[in-house]
């Protein structure tokens, strides 16, 4: 990272930093979100409704890759931004070699496991017949790209930890555009193997992204170089400690979506499963820009916290929480007003849309407040307090959600499948906000003493 970037993180107003860092990060994350969204849209319109449902139902299993890249990327980026704040070059030089070692190890395990687990996972969620068959075929190709997607996404987070949002966005955009361009070509060209074509298009895009990312760190990066590829105990202990909350959130997304699909199929059959597949595609796509904004927050909080500029950390949290609220509203308002039109983009049967619009709106009802929740989790990760971030994630996606999802539909029927999550999320947003404010109050006291 150039010295002037560090100075900007320590001196520019939080509002200007939010625009400078978050806009390219949000665009970059939107681009990442286009992968599964466009796979679903193309599959629905080129292959058929069963293929769209299969791609959606298969997606939670790929969160093993998302979880791994997030664990390594968020943990490494947090260490990097704080090391840059302290001027600790020795730590900076070890980050990429350590990251690549763990990418290789975890990716081999995930690739083998994913290929074998695919049919068992789809049994677990309640997929049957053509939906299950297409899902297995799609997943087995997709997992061949594990090492490429894990390296690209984790290394991309390191770039963002440097504050290089535009470069990180450019690499993700390149992969997304390649994927979107190849998707319809491969689906149409491969005929009865069209579902494999969708997965191959994604893997090719991931390979190209990985090569471009590798080239950047080998030849272009001024500060973060790829050193000796090996595990570094003093790095990985902290990397896992900080990154585990972010990884757990991804793994819990898998549990969350698996349960949502299972209960949708169990209480509403294939009709509810198809509606859930389209709903979760839209939900995931609109969630992802909030993570983009939070990646702008991460270097601001991490660098200022490392430099003991606690008042700037507090200011940044106010600005970014408000920004997260506005960004969430940009997606929440159209989702409430144009629900039917949005669902129809996936070639969902009009009769399913007619009966499902209100359920979709119910599911989406609390999304307006999600930006605040995401900024809170990122805040704790950025200051190196992975335990508090982990508590919020555990409470939201496991301790409260799983019992609510299993019990409420038994009492209230199928509609509870659609409103259980917003009730849990609202509870967690309030809890997280209280935790965040307590931590910021402690910083205020530290600022007064210094």
C-alpha positions as CSV (number, residue, x, y, z in Angstrom):
1,X,0.0,0.0,0.0
2,X,1.3,3.4,-0.9
3,X,2.1,5.6,2.1
4,X,-0.4,8.2,1.0
5,X,-3.2,5.6,1.2
6,X,-2.3,4.9,4.8
7,X,-2.3,8.7,5.5
8,X,-5.7,9.0,3.8
9,X,-7.1,6.2,6.1
10,X,-5.7,8.1,9.1
11,X,-6.7,11.6,8.1
12,X,-9.5,11.9,5.5
13,X,-13.1,12.3,6.8
14,X,-15.0,9.0,7.3
15,X,-17.6,10.1,4.8
16,X,-15.1,10.7,2.0
17,X,-13.4,7.4,2.8
18,X,-16.7,5.6,2.7
19,X,-17.3,6.9,-0.9
20,X,-13.7,6.3,-1.9
21,X,-13.4,2.8,-0.6
22,X,-16.9,1.5,-0.5
23,X,-18.2,2.4,-4.0
24,X,-15.7,0.3,-5.9
25,X,-16.0,-2.5,-3.2
26,X,-19.8,-2.5,-3.6
27,X,-19.6,-2.6,-7.4
28,X,-17.0,-5.4,-7.1
29,X,-19.3,-7.4,-4.7
30,X,-22.3,-6.8,-7.0
31,X,-20.2,-8.3,-9.8
32,X,-19.4,-11.3,-7.6
33,X,-23.2,-11.7,-6.9
34,X,-23.9,-11.7,-10.7
35,X,-22.3,-15.2,-10.9
36,X,-25.1,-17.2,-9.1
37,X,-27.8,-14.7,-10.1
38,X,-27.1,-15.0,-13.8
39,X,-26.6,-18.8,-13.6
40,X,-30.1,-18.9,-12.2
41,X,-31.6,-16.6,-14.8
42,X,-29.9,-18.3,-17.7
43,X,-30.7,-21.8,-16.4
44,X,-34.4,-20.9,-15.9
45,X,-34.8,-19.4,-19.3
46,X,-32.5,-21.7,-21.4
47,X,-32.9,-25.1,-19.7
48,X,-36.1,-24.7,-17.7
49,X,-37.6,-24.1,-14.2
50,X,-36.2,-27.4,-12.8
51,X,-32.6,-26.3,-13.7
52,X,-33.1,-23.0,-12.1
53,X,-34.3,-24.7,-8.9
54,X,-31.4,-27.2,-9.1
55,X,-28.8,-24.5,-9.3
56,X,-30.4,-22.7,-6.4
57,X,-30.7,-25.8,-4.2
58,X,-27.1,-26.8,-5.0
59,X,-25.7,-23.4,-4.1
60,X,-25.6,-23.8,-0.2
61,X,-23.0,-26.7,-0.5
62,X,-20.6,-24.3,-2.3
63,X,-20.5,-22.2,0.8
64,X,-17.7,-24.4,2.0
65,X,-15.6,-22.6,-0.6
66,X,-17.0,-19.2,0.4
67,X,-16.4,-20.0,4.0
68,X,-12.8,-21.0,3.4
69,X,-11.9,-17.9,1.2
70,X,-13.7,-15.7,3.8
71,X,-11.8,-17.3,6.7
72,X,-8.4,-16.8,5.0
73,X,-9.2,-13.4,3.4
74,X,-10.9,-11.6,6.3
75,X,-8.3,-12.9,8.8
76,X,-5.4,-11.9,6.5
77,X,-6.9,-8.5,5.6
78,X,-7.5,-7.7,9.3
79,X,-3.8,-8.5,10.2
80,X,-2.6,-6.6,7.2
81,X,-4.5,-3.3,7.9
82,X,-3.4,-3.3,11.5
83,X,0.2,-4.2,10.6
84,X,0.2,-1.3,8.1
85,X,-1.2,1.0,10.8
86,X,1.7,0.0,13.0
87,X,4.4,0.0,10.2
88,X,5.1,-3.7,10.8
89,X,6.7,-4.8,7.5
90,X,7.9,-8.2,8.8
91,X,4.3,-9.3,9.3
92,X,3.1,-7.9,6.0
93,X,5.8,-9.9,4.1
94,X,4.5,-13.2,5.6
95,X,0.8,-12.8,4.8
96,X,0.5,-14.1,1.2
97,X,2.8,-17.1,1.6
98,X,0.7,-18.2,4.6
99,X,-2.6,-17.6,2.8
100,X,-1.6,-19.7,-0.3
101,X,-0.5,-22.6,1.9
102,X,-3.9,-22.8,3.5
103,X,-5.8,-22.2,0.2
104,X,-4.1,-25.2,-1.3
105,X,-4.7,-27.5,1.7
106,X,-8.4,-26.6,2.2
107,X,-9.2,-26.6,-1.5
108,X,-8.1,-30.2,-2.0
109,X,-10.3,-31.3,0.9
110,X,-13.3,-29.3,-0.3
111,X,-13.0,-30.5,-4.0
112,X,-12.9,-34.2,-3.0
113,X,-15.5,-33.8,-0.3
114,X,-17.9,-31.8,-2.5
115,X,-17.8,-34.2,-5.4
116,X,-18.7,-37.1,-3.1
117,X,-21.2,-35.3,-0.9
118,X,-23.3,-33.7,-3.7
119,X,-26.0,-36.4,-3.9
120,X,-26.3,-36.8,-0.1
121,X,-26.6,-33.0,0.4
122,X,-29.4,-32.8,-2.1
123,X,-31.2,-35.7,-0.4
124,X,-30.8,-33.7,2.8
125,X,-32.6,-30.6,1.5
126,X,-35.4,-32.7,0.0
127,X,-34.6,-32.4,-3.7
128,X,-35.9,-35.3,-5.8
129,X,-36.1,-36.5,-9.4
130,X,-34.9,-34.2,-12.1
131,X,-34.0,-31.3,-9.7
132,X,-31.7,-33.7,-7.7
133,X,-30.1,-35.1,-10.8
134,X,-29.4,-31.7,-12.4
135,X,-28.1,-30.4,-9.0
136,X,-25.5,-33.2,-8.6
137,X,-24.2,-32.8,-12.2
138,X,-23.9,-29.0,-11.7
139,X,-22.1,-29.3,-8.3
140,X,-19.5,-32.0,-9.4
141,X,-18.2,-29.7,-12.1
142,X,-18.3,-26.5,-10.0
143,X,-16.2,-28.1,-7.2
144,X,-13.3,-28.6,-9.7
145,X,-12.8,-24.8,-9.5
146,X,-12.4,-24.7,-5.7
147,X,-8.7,-23.9,-5.6
148,X,-9.1,-21.0,-8.1
149,X,-12.1,-19.4,-6.5
150,X,-10.6,-19.8,-3.0
151,X,-7.3,-18.1,-4.0
152,X,-9.0,-15.3,-5.9
153,X,-11.5,-14.4,-3.3
154,X,-9.2,-14.6,-0.3
155,X,-6.4,-12.7,-2.1
156,X,-9.0,-10.1,-3.3
157,X,-9.8,-9.4,0.4
158,X,-6.1,-8.8,1.1
159,X,-6.1,-6.2,-1.7
160,X,-9.1,-4.5,-0.1
161,X,-7.2,-4.7,3.3
162,X,-4.5,-2.6,1.6
163,X,-7.3,-0.1,0.5
164,X,-6.9,-1.0,-3.2
165,X,-10.6,-1.3,-3.8
166,X,-10.6,-0.4,-7.5
167,X,-8.0,-3.0,-8.4
168,X,-9.9,-5.7,-6.4
169,X,-13.1,-4.7,-8.1
170,X,-11.5,-4.9,-11.6
171,X,-10.4,-8.5,-11.1
172,X,-13.8,-9.6,-9.8
173,X,-15.5,-7.7,-12.7
174,X,-13.3,-9.5,-15.3
175,X,-14.4,-12.9,-14.0
176,X,-18.0,-12.0,-13.8
177,X,-18.2,-10.7,-17.3
178,X,-16.4,-13.8,-18.7
179,X,-18.8,-16.0,-16.8
180,X,-21.9,-14.1,-18.0
181,X,-20.7,-14.1,-21.6
182,X,-19.9,-17.9,-21.5
183,X,-23.0,-19.0,-19.7
184,X,-25.5,-18.9,-22.5
185,X,-22.9,-20.0,-25.1
186,X,-22.0,-23.2,-23.1
187,X,-25.6,-23.9,-22.1
188,X,-26.8,-23.8,-25.7
189,X,-23.8,-25.5,-27.2
190,X,-23.8,-28.5,-24.8
191,X,-27.4,-29.6,-25.4
192,X,-28.4,-32.3,-23.0
193,X,-25.3,-31.4,-20.9
194,X,-26.4,-27.7,-20.6
195,X,-26.3,-27.8,-16.8
196,X,-22.6,-28.8,-16.9
197,X,-22.1,-26.0,-19.4
198,X,-23.3,-23.5,-16.8
199,X,-20.7,-24.9,-14.3
200,X,-17.9,-25.0,-16.8
201,X,-18.5,-21.3,-17.7
202,X,-18.1,-20.4,-14.0
203,X,-14.9,-22.5,-13.6
204,X,-13.2,-21.0,-16.6
205,X,-14.0,-17.5,-15.3
206,X,-12.5,-18.5,-11.9
207,X,-9.3,-19.8,-13.5
208,X,-8.7,-16.6,-15.4
209,X,-9.4,-14.5,-12.2
210,X,-6.9,-16.6,-10.3
211,X,-4.1,-16.2,-12.9
212,X,-4.6,-12.4,-13.0
213,X,-4.6,-12.2,-9.2
214,X,-1.4,-14.3,-9.1
215,X,0.3,-12.1,-11.7
216,X,-0.6,-9.0,-9.6
217,X,1.0,-10.2,-6.4
218,X,4.0,-11.7,-8.2
219,X,4.8,-8.6,-10.4
220,X,2.8,-5.5,-9.5
221,X,2.1,-5.2,-5.8
222,X,4.4,-2.7,-4.2
223,X,4.0,-3.8,-0.6
224,X,2.3,-7.3,-0.3
225,X,4.4,-9.8,-2.1
226,X,4.2,-13.6,-2.3
227,X,7.0,-14.9,-0.1
228,X,7.8,-18.5,0.9
229,X,4.6,-20.6,0.7
230,X,4.4,-22.2,4.1
231,X,2.3,-21.9,7.3
232,X,3.4,-19.1,9.6
233,X,2.3,-19.8,13.1
234,X,2.4,-16.2,14.3
235,X,0.2,-15.3,11.3
236,X,-2.3,-18.2,11.0
237,X,-3.2,-18.3,14.7
238,X,-4.4,-14.7,14.5
239,X,-5.8,-15.2,11.0
240,X,-8.0,-18.1,12.2
241,X,-8.9,-16.2,15.4
242,X,-10.2,-13.2,13.5
243,X,-11.4,-14.9,10.3
244,X,-13.3,-17.7,11.9
245,X,-16.4,-15.5,12.7
246,X,-16.6,-14.6,9.0
247,X,-16.2,-18.2,7.9
248,X,-18.7,-19.4,10.4
249,X,-21.2,-16.9,8.9
250,X,-20.7,-18.5,5.5
251,X,-21.1,-22.0,6.9
252,X,-24.1,-20.9,8.8
253,X,-25.5,-19.4,5.5
254,X,-25.2,-23.0,4.2
255,X,-27.1,-24.4,7.2
256,X,-29.6,-21.5,7.0
257,X,-30.3,-22.1,3.3
258,X,-30.3,-25.8,3.6
259,X,-33.0,-25.6,6.3
260,X,-35.0,-23.1,4.3
261,X,-35.0,-25.4,1.3
262,X,-35.8,-28.5,3.4
263,X,-38.7,-26.8,5.1
264,X,-40.0,-25.3,1.8
265,X,-40.0,-28.7,0.1
266,X,-41.4,-30.4,3.2
267,X,-44.4,-27.9,3.8
268,X,-45.0,-26.7,0.2
269,X,-43.5,-29.3,-2.2
270,X,-41.7,-28.4,-5.4
271,X,-43.8,-25.3,-5.9
272,X,-42.4,-23.8,-2.6
273,X,-38.9,-25.1,-3.4
274,X,-39.0,-23.3,-6.7
275,X,-40.2,-20.0,-5.1
276,X,-37.5,-20.4,-2.4
277,X,-34.8,-20.9,-5.0
278,X,-35.7,-17.7,-6.8
279,X,-36.2,-15.8,-3.5
280,X,-32.8,-16.8,-2.1
281,X,-31.0,-15.8,-5.4
282,X,-32.5,-12.3,-5.1
283,X,-31.8,-12.2,-1.4
284,X,-28.2,-13.3,-1.8
285,X,-27.6,-10.8,-4.6
286,X,-28.9,-7.9,-2.6
287,X,-27.0,-8.9,0.5
288,X,-23.7,-9.0,-1.2
289,X,-23.3,-5.1,-1.7
290,X,-23.6,-4.7,2.0
291,X,-20.5,-6.9,2.4
292,X,-18.9,-4.7,-0.2
293,X,-19.5,-1.5,1.9
294,X,-18.2,-3.3,5.0
295,X,-15.0,-4.1,3.2
296,X,-14.6,-0.3,2.8
297,X,-15.1,0.0,6.6
298,X,-12.6,-2.7,7.4
299,X,-9.3,-0.9,6.5
300,X,-10.7,2.4,8.0
301,X,-11.5,0.9,11.4
302,X,-8.5,-1.5,11.4
303,X,-5.8,1.1,10.5
304,X,-7.2,3.8,12.8
305,X,-7.6,1.2,15.7
306,X,-4.0,0.1,15.1
307,X,-2.9,3.8,15.3
308,X,-5.1,4.3,18.5
309,X,-7.2,6.9,16.8
310,X,-10.4,5.8,18.6
311,X,-12.4,8.9,17.9
312,X,-12.1,8.3,14.2
313,X,-13.2,4.7,14.6
314,X,-16.4,6.0,16.3
315,X,-17.0,8.5,13.6
316,X,-16.5,5.9,10.9
317,X,-19.0,3.6,12.5
318,X,-21.7,6.3,12.5
319,X,-21.1,7.1,8.9
320,X,-20.9,3.5,7.6
321,X,-24.0,2.3,9.6
322,X,-26.0,5.2,8.0
323,X,-24.6,4.3,4.6
324,X,-25.5,0.7,5.1
325,X,-29.1,1.7,5.9
326,X,-29.3,3.7,2.6
327,X,-27.7,0.9,0.6
328,X,-30.1,-1.7,1.9
329,X,-33.0,0.6,1.1
330,X,-31.9,0.7,-2.6
331,X,-32.7,-3.0,-2.8
332,X,-35.5,-3.3,-0.2
333,X,-37.8,-0.8,-1.8
334,X,-37.9,-2.3,-5.3
335,X,-38.2,-5.8,-3.8
336,X,-41.3,-4.8,-2.0
337,X,-42.8,-2.8,-4.9
338,X,-42.0,-5.0,-7.9
339,X,-41.9,-8.5,-6.3
340,X,-43.8,-10.3,-9.1
341,X,-41.7,-8.8,-11.9
342,X,-38.4,-9.6,-10.2
343,X,-39.5,-13.3,-9.6
344,X,-40.6,-13.6,-13.3
345,X,-37.0,-12.9,-14.4
346,X,-36.2,-16.5,-13.4
347,X,-38.9,-18.0,-15.6
348,X,-40.9,-19.0,-12.5
349,X,-44.4,-20.2,-13.4
350,X,-46.9,-17.3,-13.1
351,X,-49.2,-19.4,-10.8
352,X,-46.3,-19.9,-8.4
353,X,-45.6,-16.1,-8.5
354,X,-49.2,-15.2,-7.9
355,X,-49.4,-17.4,-4.8
356,X,-45.9,-16.5,-3.6
357,X,-45.5,-12.7,-3.8
358,X,-46.7,-12.1,-0.3
359,X,-44.4,-14.8,1.1
360,X,-41.5,-13.2,-0.8
361,X,-42.2,-9.8,0.7
362,X,-42.5,-11.3,4.2
363,X,-39.1,-13.0,3.8
364,X,-37.6,-9.7,2.7
365,X,-39.3,-7.5,5.3
366,X,-36.4,-6.8,7.7
367,X,-33.7,-6.5,5.0
368,X,-33.8,-2.7,5.3
369,X,-31.8,-3.0,8.6
370,X,-29.2,-5.6,7.4
371,X,-26.6,-2.9,6.6
372,X,-26.3,-2.1,10.3
373,X,-25.9,-5.7,11.2
374,X,-23.1,-6.3,8.6
375,X,-21.2,-3.2,9.7
376,X,-21.4,-4.3,13.3
377,X,-19.9,-7.8,12.5
378,X,-17.2,-6.2,10.4
379,X,-16.3,-3.7,13.1
380,X,-15.5,-6.5,15.6
381,X,-13.5,-8.3,13.0
382,X,-11.5,-5.2,12.1
383,X,-10.5,-4.5,15.7
384,X,-9.4,-8.1,16.1
385,X,-12.3,-9.1,18.4
386,X,-13.3,-12.2,16.5
387,X,-15.1,-13.6,19.6
388,X,-17.8,-10.9,19.6
389,X,-18.3,-11.1,15.9
390,X,-18.6,-14.9,16.3
391,X,-21.2,-14.5,19.1
392,X,-23.4,-12.4,16.8
393,X,-23.1,-14.8,14.0
394,X,-23.7,-17.9,16.2
395,X,-26.7,-16.4,17.9
396,X,-28.3,-15.2,14.6
397,X,-27.7,-18.2,12.3
398,X,-27.6,-21.2,14.7
399,X,-28.8,-20.7,18.2
400,X,-32.0,-18.7,17.3
401,X,-32.6,-19.6,13.6
402,X,-32.4,-23.4,13.7
403,X,-34.9,-23.9,16.5
404,X,-37.2,-21.2,15.0
405,X,-37.1,-22.8,11.6
406,X,-37.7,-26.3,12.9
407,X,-40.5,-25.5,15.4
408,X,-42.4,-22.5,14.1
409,X,-43.7,-24.2,10.8
410,X,-45.0,-27.1,13.0
411,X,-47.1,-24.7,14.9
412,X,-48.0,-22.1,12.3
413,X,-47.7,-24.1,9.0
414,X,-46.0,-23.1,5.8
415,X,-46.2,-19.3,6.2
416,X,-43.7,-19.6,9.2
417,X,-41.1,-20.9,6.7
418,X,-41.2,-17.4,5.3
419,X,-41.4,-15.2,8.4
420,X,-39.2,-17.1,10.9
421,X,-36.0,-15.6,9.5
422,X,-37.0,-11.9,9.6
423,X,-38.1,-12.3,13.2
424,X,-34.7,-13.8,14.2
425,X,-32.8,-11.2,12.2
426,X,-34.6,-8.3,13.8
427,X,-33.8,-9.7,17.3
428,X,-30.1,-10.0,16.3
429,X,-29.8,-6.6,14.8
430,X,-30.9,-5.1,18.2
431,X,-28.5,-7.3,20.1
432,X,-25.6,-6.5,17.8
433,X,-26.3,-2.7,18.0
434,X,-26.1,-2.8,21.8
435,X,-22.8,-4.7,21.7
436,X,-21.4,-2.3,19.1
437,X,-22.4,0.8,21.2
438,X,-20.8,-0.7,24.4
439,X,-17.5,-1.2,22.5
440,X,-17.6,2.3,21.1
441,X,-18.3,3.7,24.5
442,X,-15.2,2.0,25.8
443,X,-13.2,3.6,23.0
444,X,-14.6,7.0,23.9
445,X,-13.3,6.5,27.5
446,X,-9.9,5.4,26.2
447,X,-9.8,8.5,23.9
448,X,-10.6,10.8,26.9
449,X,-7.8,9.2,29.0
450,X,-5.2,9.6,26.2
